[in-house]
Amino acid sequence: MQNKLYLNIITENTNIFESSYTYLEKLIKILEGTTLKNWNDQRNYYLMKLQKVSDWWAKEIKFFNQR
């Protein structure tokens, strides 16, 4: 969801004078680098957790199949 939101904000070619205050704030934070860095850190954190769970399930399935 956030992937799509940030991609739209970055690639959208809108009239800045017609943009909402919220949109402009998001754009400024992206330009400052804080929003995308935080989002990327959070995404990487969840990807690591997902990988750990996936590895755990693989071990459990392997153990179950060996029985």
PQR file of N, CA, C, O and H, with PARSE charges and radii, in Angstrom:
ATOM      1  N   MET A   1       0.830  -1.194   0.000 -0.4000 1.5000
ATOM      2  CA  MET A   1       0.000   0.000   0.000 -0.0000 2.0000
ATOM      3  C   MET A   1       0.871   1.254   0.000  0.5500 1.7000
ATOM      4  O   MET A   1       0.687   2.146  -0.828 -0.5500 1.4000
ATOM      5  N   GLN A   2       1.832   1.316   0.945 -0.4000 1.5000
ATOM      6  CA  GLN A   2       2.711   2.479   0.979 -0.0000 2.0000
ATOM      7  C   GLN A   2       3.606   2.525  -0.249  0.5500 1.7000
ATOM      8  O   GLN A   2       3.933   3.606  -0.741 -0.5500 1.4000
ATOM      9  H   GLN A   2       1.982   0.591   1.617  0.4000 1.0000
ATOM     10  N   ASN A   3       4.006   1.354  -0.750 -0.4000 1.5000
ATOM     11  CA  ASN A   3       4.810   1.325  -1.973 -0.0000 2.0000
ATOM     12  C   ASN A   3       4.111   2.111  -3.074  0.5500 1.7000
ATOM     13  O   ASN A   3       4.713   2.961  -3.730 -0.5500 1.4000
ATOM     14  H   ASN A   3       3.740   0.477  -0.351  0.4000 1.0000
ATOM     15  N   LYS A   4       2.840   1.813  -3.261 -0.4000 1.5000
ATOM     16  CA  LYS A   4       2.060   2.450  -4.317 -0.0000 2.0000
ATOM     17  C   LYS A   4       1.882   3.951  -4.045  0.5500 1.7000
ATOM     18  O   LYS A   4       1.976   4.768  -4.961 -0.5500 1.4000
ATOM     19  H   LYS A   4       2.351   1.122  -2.728  0.4000 1.0000
ATOM     20  N   LEU A   5       1.625   4.303  -2.785 -0.4000 1.5000
ATOM     21  CA  LEU A   5       1.433   5.705  -2.419 -0.0000 2.0000
ATOM     22  C   LEU A   5       2.672   6.522  -2.735  0.5500 1.7000
ATOM     23  O   LEU A   5       2.580   7.569  -3.376 -0.5500 1.4000
ATOM     24  H   LEU A   5       1.549   3.639  -2.041  0.4000 1.0000
ATOM     25  N   TYR A   6       3.837   6.050  -2.287 -0.4000 1.5000
ATOM     26  CA  TYR A   6       5.070   6.797  -2.513 -0.0000 2.0000
ATOM     27  C   TYR A   6       5.444   6.833  -3.989  0.5500 1.7000
ATOM     28  O   TYR A   6       5.943   7.845  -4.480 -0.5500 1.4000
ATOM     29  H   TYR A   6       3.912   5.199  -1.766  0.4000 1.0000
ATOM     30  N   LEU A   7       5.210   5.752  -4.685 -0.4000 1.5000
ATOM     31  CA  LEU A   7       5.496   5.725  -6.115 -0.0000 2.0000
ATOM     32  C   LEU A   7       4.620   6.733  -6.848  0.5500 1.7000
ATOM     33  O   LEU A   7       5.092   7.433  -7.744 -0.5500 1.4000
ATOM     34  H   LEU A   7       4.804   4.929  -4.286  0.4000 1.0000
ATOM     35  N   ASN A   8       3.349   6.809  -6.472 -0.4000 1.5000
ATOM     36  CA  ASN A   8       2.444   7.779  -7.097 -0.0000 2.0000
ATOM     37  C   ASN A   8       2.875   9.209  -6.812  0.5500 1.7000
ATOM     38  O   ASN A   8       2.840  10.059  -7.701 -0.5500 1.4000
ATOM     39  H   ASN A   8       2.966   6.241  -5.744  0.4000 1.0000
ATOM     40  N   ILE A   9       3.282   9.477  -5.573 -0.4000 1.5000
ATOM     41  CA  ILE A   9       3.692  10.834  -5.211 -0.0000 2.0000
ATOM     42  C   ILE A   9       4.939  11.235  -5.992  0.5500 1.7000
ATOM     43  O   ILE A   9       5.040  12.361  -6.479 -0.5500 1.4000
ATOM     44  H   ILE A   9       3.310   8.786  -4.851  0.4000 1.0000
ATOM     45  N   ILE A  10       5.884  10.311  -6.107 -0.4000 1.5000
ATOM     46  CA  ILE A  10       7.141  10.627  -6.786 -0.0000 2.0000
ATOM     47  C   ILE A  10       6.946  10.773  -8.289  0.5500 1.7000
ATOM     48  O   ILE A  10       7.527  11.670  -8.900 -0.5500 1.4000
ATOM     49  H   ILE A  10       5.802   9.396  -5.711  0.4000 1.0000
ATOM     50  N   THR A  11       6.146   9.916  -8.890 -0.4000 1.5000
ATOM     51  CA  THR A  11       6.015   9.915 -10.352 -0.0000 2.0000
ATOM     52  C   THR A  11       4.870  10.780 -10.869  0.5500 1.7000
ATOM     53  O   THR A  11       4.801  11.071 -12.063 -0.5500 1.4000
ATOM     54  H   THR A  11       5.674   9.187  -8.394  0.4000 1.0000
ATOM     55  N   GLU A  12       3.983  11.187  -9.985 -0.4000 1.5000
ATOM     56  CA  GLU A  12       2.836  11.988 -10.404 -0.0000 2.0000
ATOM     57  C   GLU A  12       3.308  13.350 -10.896  0.5500 1.7000
ATOM     58  O   GLU A  12       4.192  13.963 -10.296 -0.5500 1.4000
ATOM     59  H   GLU A  12       4.039  10.951  -9.015  0.4000 1.0000
ATOM     60  N   ASN A  13       2.734  13.805 -11.954 -0.4000 1.5000
ATOM     61  CA  ASN A  13       3.075  15.112 -12.497 -0.0000 2.0000
ATOM     62  C   ASN A  13       1.873  16.031 -12.290  0.5500 1.7000
ATOM     63  O   ASN A  13       1.114  16.297 -13.222 -0.5500 1.4000
ATOM     64  H   ASN A  13       2.016  13.308 -12.441  0.4000 1.0000
ATOM     65  N   THR A  14       1.709  16.511 -11.056 -0.4000 1.5000
ATOM     66  CA  THR A  14       0.544  17.333 -10.733 -0.0000 2.0000
ATOM     67  C   THR A  14       0.936  18.795 -10.630  0.5500 1.7000
ATOM     68  O   THR A  14       2.109  19.142 -10.492 -0.5500 1.4000
ATOM     69  H   THR A  14       2.325  16.294 -10.299  0.4000 1.0000
ATOM     70  N   ASN A  15      -0.058  19.621 -10.701 -0.4000 1.5000
ATOM     71  CA  ASN A  15       0.149  21.048 -10.503 -0.0000 2.0000
ATOM     72  C   ASN A  15       0.328  21.291  -9.012  0.5500 1.7000
ATOM     73  O   ASN A  15      -0.604  21.088  -8.233 -0.5500 1.4000
ATOM     74  H   ASN A  15      -1.011  19.339 -10.813  0.4000 1.0000
ATOM     75  N   ILE A  16       1.502  21.717  -8.616 -0.4000 1.5000
ATOM     76  CA  ILE A  16       1.814  21.874  -7.196 -0.0000 2.0000
ATOM     77  C   ILE A  16       0.906  22.914  -6.530  0.5500 1.7000
ATOM     78  O   ILE A  16       0.662  22.839  -5.326 -0.5500 1.4000
ATOM     79  H   ILE A  16       2.259  21.881  -9.249  0.4000 1.0000
ATOM     80  N   PHE A  17       0.414  23.867  -7.293 -0.4000 1.5000
ATOM     81  CA  PHE A  17      -0.448  24.901  -6.732 -0.0000 2.0000
ATOM     82  C   PHE A  17      -1.849  24.377  -6.418  0.5500 1.7000
ATOM     83  O   PHE A  17      -2.584  24.989  -5.643 -0.5500 1.4000
ATOM     84  H   PHE A  17       0.613  23.928  -8.271  0.4000 1.0000
ATOM     85  N   GLU A  18      -2.214  23.260  -7.012 -0.4000 1.5000
ATOM     86  CA  GLU A  18      -3.524  22.658  -6.766 -0.0000 2.0000
ATOM     87  C   GLU A  18      -3.454  21.497  -5.784  0.5500 1.7000
ATOM     88  O   GLU A  18      -4.466  20.852  -5.507 -0.5500 1.4000
ATOM     89  H   GLU A  18      -1.617  22.763  -7.642  0.4000 1.0000
ATOM     90  N   SER A  19      -2.264  21.231  -5.258 -0.4000 1.5000
ATOM     91  CA  SER A  19      -2.070  20.096  -4.354 -0.0000 2.0000
ATOM     92  C   SER A  19      -2.528  20.434  -2.945  0.5500 1.7000
ATOM     93  O   SER A  19      -2.509  21.591  -2.525 -0.5500 1.4000
ATOM     94  H   SER A  19      -1.442  21.755  -5.483  0.4000 1.0000
ATOM     95  N   SER A  20      -2.940  19.398  -2.226 -0.4000 1.5000
ATOM     96  CA  SER A  20      -3.375  19.591  -0.845 -0.0000 2.0000
ATOM     97  C   SER A  20      -2.167  19.790   0.059  0.5500 1.7000
ATOM     98  O   SER A  20      -1.041  19.450  -0.304 -0.5500 1.4000
ATOM     99  H   SER A  20      -2.956  18.458  -2.568  0.4000 1.0000
ATOM    100  N   TYR A  21      -2.413  20.337   1.224 -0.4000 1.5000
ATOM    101  CA  TYR A  21      -1.356  20.555   2.207 -0.0000 2.0000
ATOM    102  C   TYR A  21      -0.738  19.226   2.625  0.5500 1.7000
ATOM    103  O   TYR A  21       0.479  19.129   2.781 -0.5500 1.4000
ATOM    104  H   TYR A  21      -3.328  20.613   1.519  0.4000 1.0000
ATOM    105  N   THR A  22      -1.563  18.208   2.806 -0.4000 1.5000
ATOM    106  CA  THR A  22      -1.073  16.883   3.198 -0.0000 2.0000
ATOM    107  C   THR A  22      -0.152  16.319   2.127  0.5500 1.7000
ATOM    108  O   THR A  22       0.906  15.771   2.435 -0.5500 1.4000
ATOM    109  H   THR A  22      -2.551  18.287   2.679  0.4000 1.0000
ATOM    110  N   TYR A  23      -0.553  16.452   0.884 -0.4000 1.5000
ATOM    111  CA  TYR A  23       0.265  15.977  -0.230 -0.0000 2.0000
ATOM    112  C   TYR A  23       1.610  16.698  -0.242  0.5500 1.7000
ATOM    113  O   TYR A  23       2.654  16.068  -0.413 -0.5500 1.4000
ATOM    114  H   TYR A  23      -1.413  16.897   0.634  0.4000 1.0000
ATOM    115  N   LEU A  24       1.586  18.006  -0.064 -0.4000 1.5000
ATOM    116  CA  LEU A  24       2.830  18.783  -0.068 -0.0000 2.0000
ATOM    117  C   LEU A  24       3.736  18.396   1.096  0.5500 1.7000
ATOM    118  O   LEU A  24       4.954  18.318   0.935 -0.5500 1.4000
ATOM    119  H   LEU A  24       0.738  18.518   0.075  0.4000 1.0000
ATOM    120  N   GLU A  25       3.146  18.152   2.271 -0.4000 1.5000
ATOM    121  CA  GLU A  25       3.950  17.713   3.418 -0.0000 2.0000
ATOM    122  C   GLU A  25       4.636  16.385   3.127  0.5500 1.7000
ATOM    123  O   GLU A  25       5.818  16.215   3.426 -0.5500 1.4000
ATOM    124  H   GLU A  25       2.157  18.215   2.402  0.4000 1.0000
ATOM    125  N   LYS A  26       3.903  15.448   2.547 -0.4000 1.5000
ATOM    126  CA  LYS A  26       4.488  14.150   2.206 -0.0000 2.0000
ATOM    127  C   LYS A  26       5.613  14.317   1.194  0.5500 1.7000
ATOM    128  O   LYS A  26       6.659  13.678   1.311 -0.5500 1.4000
ATOM    129  H   LYS A  26       2.943  15.586   2.304  0.4000 1.0000
ATOM    130  N   LEU A  27       5.402  15.164   0.214 -0.4000 1.5000
ATOM    131  CA  LEU A  27       6.417  15.407  -0.802 -0.0000 2.0000
ATOM    132  C   LEU A  27       7.673  16.023  -0.189  0.5500 1.7000
ATOM    133  O   LEU A  27       8.785  15.640  -0.550 -0.5500 1.4000
ATOM    134  H   LEU A  27       4.553  15.683   0.119  0.4000 1.0000
ATOM    135  N   ILE A  28       7.511  16.963   0.723 -0.4000 1.5000
ATOM    136  CA  ILE A  28       8.659  17.593   1.394 -0.0000 2.0000
ATOM    137  C   ILE A  28       9.423  16.570   2.218  0.5500 1.7000
ATOM    138  O   ILE A  28      10.653  16.542   2.194 -0.5500 1.4000
ATOM    139  H   ILE A  28       6.607  17.275   1.016  0.4000 1.0000
ATOM    140  N   LYS A  29       8.700  15.731   2.947 -0.4000 1.5000
ATOM    141  CA  LYS A  29       9.369  14.708   3.756 -0.0000 2.0000
ATOM    142  C   LYS A  29      10.123  13.719   2.878  0.5500 1.7000
ATOM    143  O   LYS A  29      11.198  13.248   3.251 -0.5500 1.4000
ATOM    144  H   LYS A  29       7.700  15.754   2.967  0.4000 1.0000
ATOM    145  N   ILE A  30       9.568  13.405   1.721 -0.4000 1.5000
ATOM    146  CA  ILE A  30      10.269  12.522   0.786 -0.0000 2.0000
ATOM    147  C   ILE A  30      11.543  13.203   0.300  0.5500 1.7000
ATOM    148  O   ILE A  30      12.604  12.582   0.242 -0.5500 1.4000
ATOM    149  H   ILE A  30       8.695  13.788   1.418  0.4000 1.0000
ATOM    150  N   LEU A  31      11.432  14.474  -0.047 -0.4000 1.5000
ATOM    151  CA  LEU A  31      12.607  15.203  -0.525 -0.0000 2.0000
ATOM    152  C   LEU A  31      13.669  15.337   0.556  0.5500 1.7000
ATOM    153  O   LEU A  31      14.862  15.313   0.252 -0.5500 1.4000
ATOM    154  H   LEU A  31      10.570  14.979   0.000  0.4000 1.0000
ATOM    155  N   GLU A  32      13.259  15.476   1.813 -0.4000 1.5000
ATOM    156  CA  GLU A  32      14.213  15.549   2.921 -0.0000 2.0000
ATOM    157  C   GLU A  32      14.856  14.191   3.187  0.5500 1.7000
ATOM    158  O   GLU A  32      15.919  14.111   3.802 -0.5500 1.4000
ATOM    159  H   GLU A  32      12.290  15.495   2.060  0.4000 1.0000
ATOM    160  N   GLY A  33      14.219  13.145   2.731 -0.4000 1.5000
ATOM    161  CA  GLY A  33      14.771  11.811   2.889 -0.0000 2.0000
ATOM    162  C   GLY A  33      14.278  11.056   4.101  0.5500 1.7000
ATOM    163  O   GLY A  33      14.562   9.864   4.227 -0.5500 1.4000
ATOM    164  H   GLY A  33      13.355  13.210   2.231  0.4000 1.0000
ATOM    165  N   THR A  34      13.550  11.696   4.999 -0.4000 1.5000
ATOM    166  CA  THR A  34      13.139  11.021   6.230 -0.0000 2.0000
ATOM    167  C   THR A  34      12.051   9.987   5.990  0.5500 1.7000
ATOM    168  O   THR A  34      12.129   8.879   6.521 -0.5500 1.4000
ATOM    169  H   THR A  34      13.319  12.664   4.897  0.4000 1.0000
ATOM    170  N   THR A  35      11.062  10.318   5.220 -0.4000 1.5000
ATOM    171  CA  THR A  35       9.930   9.414   5.015 -0.0000 2.0000
ATOM    172  C   THR A  35      10.354   8.125   4.323  0.5500 1.7000
ATOM    173  O   THR A  35      10.018   7.033   4.780 -0.5500 1.4000
ATOM    174  H   THR A  35      10.999  11.218   4.788  0.4000 1.0000
ATOM    175  N   LEU A  36      11.081   8.249   3.237 -0.4000 1.5000
ATOM    176  CA  LEU A  36      11.471   7.051   2.499 -0.0000 2.0000
ATOM    177  C   LEU A  36      12.460   6.205   3.281  0.5500 1.7000
ATOM    178  O   LEU A  36      12.418   4.977   3.205 -0.5500 1.4000
ATOM    179  H   LEU A  36      11.354   9.136   2.866  0.4000 1.0000
ATOM    180  N   LYS A  37      13.357   6.847   4.037 -0.4000 1.5000
ATOM    181  CA  LYS A  37      14.305   6.084   4.849 -0.0000 2.0000
ATOM    182  C   LYS A  37      13.562   5.308   5.928  0.5500 1.7000
ATOM    183  O   LYS A  37      13.817   4.120   6.125 -0.5500 1.4000
ATOM    184  H   LYS A  37      13.391   7.845   4.098  0.4000 1.0000
ATOM    185  N   ASN A  38      12.644   5.969   6.626 -0.4000 1.5000
ATOM    186  CA  ASN A  38      11.863   5.292   7.664 -0.0000 2.0000
ATOM    187  C   ASN A  38      11.031   4.161   7.074  0.5500 1.7000
ATOM    188  O   ASN A  38      10.963   3.072   7.644 -0.5500 1.4000
ATOM    189  H   ASN A  38      12.437   6.934   6.465  0.4000 1.0000
ATOM    190  N   TRP A  39      10.404   4.416   5.944 -0.4000 1.5000
ATOM    191  CA  TRP A  39       9.585   3.405   5.285 -0.0000 2.0000
ATOM    192  C   TRP A  39      10.442   2.223   4.858  0.5500 1.7000
ATOM    193  O   TRP A  39      10.041   1.072   5.033 -0.5500 1.4000
ATOM    194  H   TRP A  39      10.458   5.301   5.482  0.4000 1.0000
ATOM    195  N   ASN A  40      11.622   2.497   4.297 -0.4000 1.5000
ATOM    196  CA  ASN A  40      12.518   1.432   3.864 -0.0000 2.0000
ATOM    197  C   ASN A  40      13.025   0.618   5.051  0.5500 1.7000
ATOM    198  O   ASN A  40      13.105  -0.608   4.975 -0.5500 1.4000
ATOM    199  H   ASN A  40      11.947   3.432   4.155  0.4000 1.0000
ATOM    200  N   ASP A  41      13.368   1.300   6.154 -0.4000 1.5000
ATOM    201  CA  ASP A  41      13.801   0.598   7.366 -0.0000 2.0000
ATOM    202  C   ASP A  41      12.696  -0.318   7.887  0.5500 1.7000
ATOM    203  O   ASP A  41      12.948  -1.470   8.242 -0.5500 1.4000
ATOM    204  H   ASP A  41      13.303   2.296   6.215  0.4000 1.0000
ATOM    205  N   GLN A  42      11.475   0.202   7.930 -0.4000 1.5000
ATOM    206  CA  GLN A  42      10.343  -0.582   8.413 -0.0000 2.0000
ATOM    207  C   GLN A  42      10.076  -1.773   7.494  0.5500 1.7000
ATOM    208  O   GLN A  42       9.811  -2.879   7.964 -0.5500 1.4000
ATOM    209  H   GLN A  42      11.270   1.138   7.642  0.4000 1.0000
ATOM    210  N   ARG A  43      10.147  -1.545   6.201 -0.4000 1.5000
ATOM    211  CA  ARG A  43       9.922  -2.613   5.228 -0.0000 2.0000
ATOM    212  C   ARG A  43      10.984  -3.705   5.373  0.5500 1.7000
ATOM    213  O   ARG A  43      10.667  -4.895   5.352 -0.5500 1.4000
ATOM    214  H   ARG A  43      10.362  -0.646   5.819  0.4000 1.0000
ATOM    215  N   ASN A  44      12.236  -3.296   5.519 -0.4000 1.5000
ATOM    216  CA  ASN A  44      13.316  -4.274   5.693 -0.0000 2.0000
ATOM    217  C   ASN A  44      13.156  -5.065   6.983  0.5500 1.7000
ATOM    218  O   ASN A  44      13.443  -6.262   7.017 -0.5500 1.4000
ATOM    219  H   ASN A  44      12.494  -2.330   5.537  0.4000 1.0000
ATOM    220  N   TYR A  45      12.700  -4.404   8.045 -0.4000 1.5000
ATOM    221  CA  TYR A  45      12.464  -5.079   9.319 -0.0000 2.0000
ATOM    222  C   TYR A  45      11.415  -6.185   9.150  0.5500 1.7000
ATOM    223  O   TYR A  45      11.611  -7.311   9.607 -0.5500 1.4000
ATOM    224  H   TYR A  45      12.467  -3.432   8.017  0.4000 1.0000
ATOM    225  N   TYR A  46      10.315  -5.854   8.499 -0.4000 1.5000
ATOM    226  CA  TYR A  46       9.260  -6.844   8.302 -0.0000 2.0000
ATOM    227  C   TYR A  46       9.677  -7.948   7.332  0.5500 1.7000
ATOM    228  O   TYR A  46       9.257  -9.095   7.485 -0.5500 1.4000
ATOM    229  H   TYR A  46      10.156  -4.939   8.128  0.4000 1.0000
ATOM    230  N   LEU A  47      10.491  -7.617   6.347 -0.4000 1.5000
ATOM    231  CA  LEU A  47      10.985  -8.651   5.442 -0.0000 2.0000
ATOM    232  C   LEU A  47      11.890  -9.636   6.176  0.5500 1.7000
ATOM    233  O   LEU A  47      11.848 -10.836   5.905 -0.5500 1.4000
ATOM    234  H   LEU A  47      10.833  -6.685   6.222  0.4000 1.0000
ATOM    235  N   MET A  48      12.711  -9.135   7.107 -0.4000 1.5000
ATOM    236  CA  MET A  48      13.557 -10.025   7.907 -0.0000 2.0000
ATOM    237  C   MET A  48      12.709 -10.927   8.791  0.5500 1.7000
ATOM    238  O   MET A  48      12.979 -12.122   8.905 -0.5500 1.4000
ATOM    239  H   MET A  48      12.745  -8.161   7.328  0.4000 1.0000
ATOM    240  N   LYS A  49      11.673 -10.351   9.422 -0.4000 1.5000
ATOM    241  CA  LYS A  49      10.779 -11.160  10.252 -0.0000 2.0000
ATOM    242  C   LYS A  49      10.077 -12.223   9.411  0.5500 1.7000
ATOM    243  O   LYS A  49       9.950 -13.371   9.835 -0.5500 1.4000
ATOM    244  H   LYS A  49      11.453  -9.380   9.328  0.4000 1.0000
ATOM    245  N   LEU A  50       9.631 -11.843   8.240 -0.4000 1.5000
ATOM    246  CA  LEU A  50       8.966 -12.779   7.343 -0.0000 2.0000
ATOM    247  C   LEU A  50       9.914 -13.910   6.939  0.5500 1.7000
ATOM    248  O   LEU A  50       9.506 -15.069   6.870 -0.5500 1.4000
ATOM    249  H   LEU A  50       9.734 -10.910   7.896  0.4000 1.0000
ATOM    250  N   GLN A  51      11.169 -13.574   6.675 -0.4000 1.5000
ATOM    251  CA  GLN A  51      12.151 -14.596   6.308 -0.0000 2.0000
ATOM    252  C   GLN A  51      12.384 -15.564   7.465  0.5500 1.7000
ATOM    253  O   GLN A  51      12.505 -16.770   7.248 -0.5500 1.4000
ATOM    254  H   GLN A  51      11.501 -12.633   6.731  0.4000 1.0000
ATOM    255  N   LYS A  52      12.449 -15.047   8.694 -0.4000 1.5000
ATOM    256  CA  LYS A  52      12.633 -15.906   9.867 -0.0000 2.0000
ATOM    257  C   LYS A  52      11.456 -16.861  10.035  0.5500 1.7000
ATOM    258  O   LYS A  52      11.646 -18.042  10.325 -0.5500 1.4000
ATOM    259  H   LYS A  52      12.351 -14.068   8.871  0.4000 1.0000
ATOM    260  N   VAL A  53      10.257 -16.356   9.857 -0.4000 1.5000
ATOM    261  CA  VAL A  53       9.061 -17.202   9.972 -0.0000 2.0000
ATOM    262  C   VAL A  53       9.046 -18.239   8.856  0.5500 1.7000
ATOM    263  O   VAL A  53       8.708 -19.400   9.085 -0.5500 1.4000
ATOM    264  H   VAL A  53      10.102 -15.396   9.622  0.4000 1.0000
ATOM    265  N   SER A  54       9.407 -17.822   7.661 -0.4000 1.5000
ATOM    266  CA  SER A  54       9.459 -18.749   6.534 -0.0000 2.0000
ATOM    267  C   SER A  54      10.476 -19.863   6.786  0.5500 1.7000
ATOM    268  O   SER A  54      10.205 -21.031   6.507 -0.5500 1.4000
ATOM    269  H   SER A  54       9.681 -16.879   7.474  0.4000 1.0000
ATOM    270  N   ASP A  55      11.642 -19.498   7.312 -0.4000 1.5000
ATOM    271  CA  ASP A  55      12.663 -20.502   7.641 -0.0000 2.0000
ATOM    272  C   ASP A  55      12.158 -21.459   8.716  0.5500 1.7000
ATOM    273  O   ASP A  55      12.373 -22.668   8.634 -0.5500 1.4000
ATOM    274  H   ASP A  55      11.862 -18.549   7.539  0.4000 1.0000
ATOM    275  N   TRP A  56      11.487 -20.910   9.717 -0.4000 1.5000
ATOM    276  CA  TRP A  56      10.949 -21.741  10.798 -0.0000 2.0000
ATOM    277  C   TRP A  56       9.934 -22.740  10.253  0.5500 1.7000
ATOM    278  O   TRP A  56       9.970 -23.922  10.594 -0.5500 1.4000
ATOM    279  H   TRP A  56      11.312 -19.927   9.783  0.4000 1.0000
ATOM    280  N   TRP A  57       9.017 -22.251   9.392 -0.4000 1.5000
ATOM    281  CA  TRP A  57       8.020 -23.139   8.802 -0.0000 2.0000
ATOM    282  C   TRP A  57       8.679 -24.219   7.954  0.5500 1.7000
ATOM    283  O   TRP A  57       8.249 -25.373   7.974 -0.5500 1.4000
ATOM    284  H   TRP A  57       8.987 -21.291   9.114  0.4000 1.0000
ATOM    285  N   ALA A  58       9.712 -23.858   7.214 -0.4000 1.5000
ATOM    286  CA  ALA A  58      10.411 -24.850   6.390 -0.0000 2.0000
ATOM    287  C   ALA A  58      11.010 -25.951   7.262  0.5500 1.7000
ATOM    288  O   ALA A  58      10.942 -27.129   6.914 -0.5500 1.4000
ATOM    289  H   ALA A  58      10.061 -22.921   7.198  0.4000 1.0000
ATOM    290  N   LYS A  59      11.596 -25.563   8.395 -0.4000 1.5000
ATOM    291  CA  LYS A  59      12.159 -26.555   9.321 -0.0000 2.0000
ATOM    292  C   LYS A  59      11.062 -27.438   9.909  0.5500 1.7000
ATOM    293  O   LYS A  59      11.228 -28.654  10.007 -0.5500 1.4000
ATOM    294  H   LYS A  59      11.652 -24.606   8.677  0.4000 1.0000
ATOM    295  N   GLU A  60       9.956 -26.838  10.296 -0.4000 1.5000
ATOM    296  CA  GLU A  60       8.845 -27.600  10.869 -0.0000 2.0000
ATOM    297  C   GLU A  60       8.271 -28.590   9.857  0.5500 1.7000
ATOM    298  O   GLU A  60       7.984 -29.738  10.196 -0.5500 1.4000
ATOM    299  H   GLU A  60       9.821 -25.850  10.217  0.4000 1.0000
ATOM    300  N   ILE A  61       8.108 -28.146   8.633 -0.4000 1.5000
ATOM    301  CA  ILE A  61       7.569 -29.026   7.588 -0.0000 2.0000
ATOM    302  C   ILE A  61       8.537 -30.167   7.311  0.5500 1.7000
ATOM    303  O   ILE A  61       8.124 -31.316   7.158 -0.5500 1.4000
ATOM    304  H   ILE A  61       8.340 -27.213   8.358  0.4000 1.0000
ATOM    305  N   LYS A  62       9.822 -29.847   7.249 -0.4000 1.5000
ATOM    306  CA  LYS A  62      10.831 -30.890   7.022 -0.0000 2.0000
ATOM    307  C   LYS A  62      10.803 -31.906   8.160  0.5500 1.7000
ATOM    308  O   LYS A  62      10.842 -33.112   7.913 -0.5500 1.4000
ATOM    309  H   LYS A  62      10.157 -28.913   7.374  0.4000 1.0000
ATOM    310  N   PHE A  63      10.736 -31.432   9.399 -0.4000 1.5000
ATOM    311  CA  PHE A  63      10.678 -32.311  10.561 -0.0000 2.0000
ATOM    312  C   PHE A  63       9.424 -33.184  10.516  0.5500 1.7000
ATOM    313  O   PHE A  63       9.484 -34.384  10.784 -0.5500 1.4000
ATOM    314  H   PHE A  63      10.704 -30.452   9.599  0.4000 1.0000
ATOM    315  N   PHE A  64       8.294 -32.577  10.176 -0.4000 1.5000
ATOM    316  CA  PHE A  64       7.029 -33.305  10.093 -0.0000 2.0000
ATOM    317  C   PHE A  64       7.092 -34.398   9.027  0.5500 1.7000
ATOM    318  O   PHE A  64       6.622 -35.514   9.249 -0.5500 1.4000
ATOM    319  H   PHE A  64       8.244 -31.602   9.958  0.4000 1.0000
ATOM    320  N   ASN A  65       7.666 -34.079   7.885 -0.4000 1.5000
ATOM    321  CA  ASN A  65       7.755 -35.048   6.784 -0.0000 2.0000
ATOM    322  C   ASN A  65       8.710 -36.197   7.097  0.5500 1.7000
ATOM    323  O   ASN A  65       8.572 -37.284   6.536 -0.5500 1.4000
ATOM    324  H   ASN A  65       8.048 -33.172   7.704  0.4000 1.0000
ATOM    325  N   GLN A  66       9.665 -35.972   7.976 -0.4000 1.5000
ATOM    326  CA  GLN A  66      10.621 -37.018   8.333 -0.0000 2.0000
ATOM    327  C   GLN A  66      10.021 -38.040   9.289  0.5500 1.7000
ATOM    328  O   GLN A  66      10.564 -39.135   9.437 -0.5500 1.4000
ATOM    329  H   GLN A  66       9.777 -35.089   8.432  0.4000 1.0000
ATOM    330  N   ARG A  67       8.953 -37.715   9.917 -0.4000 1.5000
ATOM    331  CA  ARG A  67       8.315 -38.631  10.872 -0.0000 2.0000
ATOM    332  C   ARG A  67       7.701 -39.780  10.204  0.5500 1.7000
ATOM    333  O   ARG A  67       7.124 -40.643  10.865 -0.5500 1.4000
ATOM    334  H   ARG A  67       8.512 -36.826   9.797  0.4000 1.0000
TER
END
